[in-house]
Structures are given as C-alpha cells and as structure tokens.
Amino acid sequence: MHVISRKKLLEARLDPRGVQQGRMEGMSTLTASPEYIELLKKFPPRVIRTEKENEACTGLLHELDRRSRKLTPAEKELAELLTLLIEDFEDRHYQLPRAKPLEVLQFLMDQHGLLQKDLAGVFGTPSIVSEVLSGKRDLNKDHIKRLSRRFRVSPELFF
C-alpha cells in the first residue's frame, strides 16, 4: 500500500492547480497505433457541419468499404469513426417526416409483395382489411400488435 506523507498531502492541497503528483501511474491510458495516428493526421476527425464535408467523409468511407476485407486495424478504426460522424450529420440534417399508419402499412405490403387478401388473417376478416386500407377504419391496438409481429417491426411505426 502506498502511503502519502502529511507534508506531501499538504503540498498537494496548496498546489493552485490542485494536481496531486504520483496518482496517475496506476491508471490505464488509451493508446493508438502509430498507423492510426498517421491516418488521423491525414484525415483529422471533426464534426461534419456542411454537405461538402459530409460528401468528403462519405467518399472516404466508400473507398475504405471497397477494400473492407483488406483493411488494417487502423483503417477499420477510421471507418468506424467516419461512420459515427456521418450518422451524426445525417441524423441532424436528414430527418424523415413521420409516415401515417396507413402509409406504413401500404409500404410494408408493397415491400413484401402482399395483396389485401393476404392480411385477412391479421385483421380477422377481409372486410376489416378493406375498411382499414380505404381509410374508413383506424388501426386498433390489436391490429398494430399483429401487424408488428407479421412484419417484424416496432409497433411504434403505426402510431
């Protein structure tokens, strides 16, 4: 066990910076490979603020993706970092408007190649399917639960 003398403790308290010497030796530090540091010098990470910056980062990420099986560990780290930066920019600038529940259902049916008759089991009867798809009837909680299971999507999509 390491014991700090009273004198050193007093000196540490009197240090205007509040820095206690000798306490960091046991802490782990993050290290980066020399190759990764060189990549960061070429492509310094920054928050993406403009479309032009986003396009540059996206282009670099596509280039790395084309060589994905031959990437070094440092290049894989850079690709992960670029992905995070691009996602952040796109989340802030390209938010999609919320779709109406009926639009979501019609989209899912189209993507799965389903016809109105294919959803009779979900809704109970063909007439309910017809009423929902024509907008005469809203989806209820039971419909939403069954649709989310059928399409393997979050029930939130239908609210």
N, C-alpha and C positions, 0 to 999 in steps of 0.2 A: 504494500500500500504506500502511496506517495503522500508524504505529509508536507504541508506548506507551513513555513515558519511564520510567526506573528509579524516579523519585520517585512517579509515579502507580501503578506496579506495586506498590511498597512500601506506599503508602497503601491500595490495594485489599486487599492481604493483611492489613493491620492493621484494616481495617473489620470490626467484630464481626459484622456481618450477612453478610459475605462477598460483598457486591454490588459488581460492577465496573461503574462508570458508562461509558456510551458504547458498550456492546456490543449493545444491542437495536435500534439504529436500522436495521440491515440485515435484521432478521428480519421475516418476514411475520406478520401478525396476522389472526385470524378477525374478520370483520365481519358484523354483522347489520343488515338494513334497519330503518329506523325503524318500518315497519309490523309487521315480525316482532317487534320489541321490544315494541310495544304489545299484540300478541296474547299474548305471554308474560306481560305484566303482568296481562292478564285471566284467563289460564289458565296459572298458573305450573307448570312441569313438576316432577313429583315421582314418586318410586317409588310405584306403586299397592300399597297394603297391605290394603285391605278390599274386599269385594264392592260396597259402596256407591260407593267411589271408582272401581272398575272400570266399574260401570254408568254413572257420570257421564262418564267418558272415552269409553266406547263410544258413548254417546248423542251426544257432541260429534263423534266420528269419523263416525257415521252422517249427521249433519247436513252435515258437510263433503263426505261421499261423494255425497249427493244433489245437491250443486252442483258435482260434480267437474269438469265442463267449464268452469265459470266461476270457478274458484278463482284467487286471486292467487298469485304465487310464495311469499309469506309464509304463506298458508293451506296451500299444498302442503307446506311445511316443517313446519308444525304437525301436519298429518295424518300425515306420516312419523314424527314424534316420538311422537304418540299411539299409532300402530301398534306401535312398539317397546316402549312402556310396557305396553300391553295384552298383547302377546305374552309379555313377561317375566312378568307376573302370571299369565297363563293357564298358562304352562309350569310355574310353581311350584305352582299350585293345582288344575289340572285334568289331571293326568297320567292317560292312559288305561291300563288294565291291558293287558298283552301278551296277544294272542289266540293260541290254539293253532293250529298249522299247518293242521289240518283246518277249523277255523272260518274262517281266512283264505281258504282255497280255496273253501269254500261261499259266503262273502260275495262273492268275485270272480266266481264262476259266476252268482250271483244278479244282481249289478250288470251283467253282460254278457249276461244272458238265455240262459245256456248250460245245456244238459242234460248228463247223464252221458255220453251217446254222443258229444258234441262234443269230449270230451277224449281220445278214443281215440288220436288222433294224437300227443298229448303223452306219454301213458303207454305206448303201444305196442299194447296190446290192451284191449278192453272189460272183460275180467275183472280186469285190474290196476286200472283205474279204479274198478270196483265194490269191490274189496278196500280201496283207499285211502279211498274215500268212506264205507265202512262201518266204518272204523277197524281193520280186520283187518291192514292193511299200512301201515307208515310210509312217508313220502316219503323217497326216497334223493337223493343229490346230483344225479344226472342229471335226476330228476323236477323238482327245485327249479330247476335251471338252465333247463329247458324251460318250466316254468310262469312263471318271472320274465320270460323273453323273450315268451311268449304274452300275458301281461297287462301287460307293460312296467312291472314293479315291481321293487324291490330284492329280491334273494334273501333278505335278512335277514328279510323278513316271514314266511318259512316256517321260521324257527328258533325 
